């Protein structure tokens, strides 16, 4: 065999190893996608769920990662796959969700389409994690920006199934990590683009209340880790503070990792200020579950 052939074989072998312990797209809507208008072509607005298995799973906390994008796109790179890869390297399993963007012309009710995808993903992981080669101990949700809104919606609306009959308690995350999240739909605090895309452009008071998740916190809302920068010009830190205030009201364990600088959308690494929120978050979760 010539040197170039050896090189090709080696590269192919390494790719197979990476695929074996890396990313796999799973079929989490086997019965068909919910809440779609008849005869409509969704184009590329199709939900997808990617499974990341570590070479050796040494942690049983499993993450459902929900990227942001203002409900107008899904930032699958730095707020999705990059996060899963870092978890994978630390021995954690995770799933990355590409949820549908809310589009009136495609859906019977656009307001609940992202939540349906997220609830379907939660139900899938609880039912099929073992078959995917994953030990699902505690299942949590990790959301960024508008994905943080969706993650906090999962964490406060779990008593209502938008996907049909499920096992009792199967839709409630065991923990939440919300990174510069959109929380409220209240004017002056919300991210207007996310609000318009999800429940607008004409806003009903009932929808503003329904999707202002600080209003939906209950004694059963899961423990929560928040990350936000004080200078966030896209999603004001008031969103995280409102949610933390509601959690405190019910005595729910929580922590806010607060940067002075960082603005919005920094993902795993804040280039404007020292501090590793991600490592601090994992350590905090470990302490919380030791206390339970």
N, C-alpha and C positions, 0 to 999 in steps of 0.2 A: 504494500500500500504506500502511495506517495505521501509526502508530508502534508500537501494540501488536503488529501483525502482524510488523513488523521485529524486534521484541524476541523474539517466539516463534521466528522463523526463525533468529535469531542463537543463541538457546539450543539449538535443535535441532542447528545446525551444530557448536556447541562440544561437544555431547554426542557427536556422531558422531566428532569428532576424538579425544575422550577414549577412546571405545570402540576406535578404530583403533589407539591406542598403549597401551591400558590392559589391563584384565582380560578374559580369555577363558576360559571353562570348556571344557576339552578332554575328549574321550572316551578315557580311558586304560585302560578295561576292555572293549575291543570284543568279546571272546569271552564276556563275562559275569563277574560277581564270583565269586572263588574262595571255597571254604570256607564255604558257606552250607547250612544244613539245608534239605532238600527241603520245599517248600510254605510256608516261613516268610516272613512279611512283615517286611522290615527296617525299615519305617517311615521315619524320618528318619535312621537309622543307615546311610547310604549313602556310600561314599567318593566324593570329588570332587577334581579337580586343576584349579587355576586358573593360567593362563599370563599373565605380565606382561612385555610387550615394551616397552623404552624407545623413545622417538621415534627416537633414534640410538644403537645399541649401540656403546659405546666400550670396553667391557671384555668379555673372553671368559670370565671366571669366571662361572659360572651357579650359582645357589643353589636347592636344594630346601628350602623353609621348612616346618618341622613345628611347629605350635603345641602348647602344653601343655594341661593340664586334668586331670591326675591319672588319666587313662584313664577319666574319668567324664563329660567334656565336652571340646570342642575350642575353645580360645580363639582363634577365627579373626580377631578384630579386632586387638588391640594386639600379638599375637604371630604374626600371619599377614599379613593384607592391609596393615596399616600398615608392616610391615617391607618388603614387596614394593614398596610405593609409594616408600619412601625409596631403595631400591636403584634403582628405575626412574628416579628423578630424577637419579641419579649415573651413568646410562648402563649399568647392569647389568640383565640379564634374570634372571627368577626364576620359580619355580612355587611355589604354596602348596598344601599337601596337607591335605585333610580326610580323615583316616583313620577307619576303623571303630573304635568303642569295643568292647572285648571283652565279649561277652554270650553266656553258655553256651546260652541258649535259641535263639539265632539261628545259631550257628556249630558246625561239627563239632569245631573246636579253637580256642577263643577266644584262647589264648595267642599264636598266630602270626598272627591276623588283621591287627592293625596293621602287623606286619612285612611281610606279604604286600602290603598296600597300598603301603607305602613302597618295597619292592623293585620292584613293578610300575611305580611312578612313576619310579624311577631308570632302569629299562629303557626306559620310554616316552620319556623325555627324550633318552637317548642315541640312540634310533632315530629319533625324530620331531622333534627340536629344529630341524633345518634346515627341515623342512616348516612348522614354526611360525614361521619367520622369525628363528630364533635361531642364532647362531654359538656352539656349545658347545665351548669350549676345555677348561677344567677344570670338572668338575661336583662341587660340594660340597653338604654338608647343613648346615642351620642349624636347630637344635632348641632349644626352651625347655622346661624343667621335665620333665614326663613325655614331651613331644616331644623333649627332650634325651636321655631314655632310649631312645626309639625311634631317634633319630639315632645314638647310640652303639651301638645294636644293629646298625644298618645298617653301621656302621664296623668291627664286630668279627665279624659273622656272614656276611660276603659270600661266603665259600667254600661256603656251603650255600644253594642256591636253594630257596625255599619256593613258587615260582611256576612250576615246570616248567623246561624246557630254555631256557637263555639263552646268549648269546655269552660266551666265556671273558672273565672280568674285567669284565663289563658291570655287575655289581652293586656294585662297590667304589667308594665316593665317593673323589674326589681330595683332599678335605680335609673337616674337620669343624669346626663352630663349635657349642659346647655352652654354653648360657646357663642358669645355675642348674639344672644337669641332675640328675635322678634317675639315678644310675649303678648303685648296688648294691641288692640285695634283702636284705642283711644287717640283722637287727634292730638297732635303736639308731642306725642311720645312714640307712636307706632312708626313703622317704615311704610310710607304711603304707597310705594310700589307693590309691596307684598299685600297690603290691605286691598288695593284696587284689584289686583290679579285674583285674589282668593274670593272675596265677597262682593266686589264692586262690578261696575263703576258706580251703581246706585246702591247706597248702603241702608240696610234695614237696621233699626235699633236692636232688634232681636239678634241679628247676626253679629253686630259689634259686641254685644254682651256675650254671646255664645262662644266666640273665638278670641275673646280677651281672657287668656288662660289664667291670669292672676285672679279672676273672678270665679274660676272653676276649681281651685285648689280645695281639697277636702282632707279629713284626717287620714285618708288612705292613699294620698299622693305619695309616690316613692321619694326616698331620700335623693337629694339633688346637689350636684356640684355645678357652680356657675363660673363662667369666665367672661370678663368684659374689660374694655379699656375706657377710662374716663373721658378720653378725647374722641370717642367714636362718633363720627359725624354722619354715619349712615343709619345706625340703630342706637339711639341714646342709651346710656347705661341705666337710665330710669326703668327700662324694661326689666333688667335683671333685678333691680332694687324692688320693684313692685312684686315680682315673683317671690323674692326672698322674704319680703314683709309678710306675704300670705303664708308661706311655709312656716315662718316663725309663729304666726298666730295659732297654728295647729301643732306646734312643737315638733315639726318634721326636721330631722337632721339635714343641715345644708351648709355649704361653704361657698363664699364668693372669692375667687382669685381675681384680684383687681390690679390692673395695670394703670399707671398714669398716662402712658403713651402707648400707641399701638393702632389707633384708628380702627378701621373695620376690615375684616376679611383676611386676617393674617394667618389663619390656619394653625398648623402645628408650631410655627416659629414666629415670634414677635421680633422683628428686626429693629424696633425702635427702643426696646427696653429689655434688660436682662431678666431672666426668670423662665423656668420651664414649667408652664402650667400643666402640661401633659403628665410629666413625672409626678408632680404634686397631686394631681387628680388620682392617679393610680394608687399612690400611697394613702390618700384620704379614704378611698373606697376600701382598701385593705383594713384600715382601722375601724371603719364603720361596721363591716361584716364580722369582725372579731368581737364586736360588742353585742351583736345580735344573738 
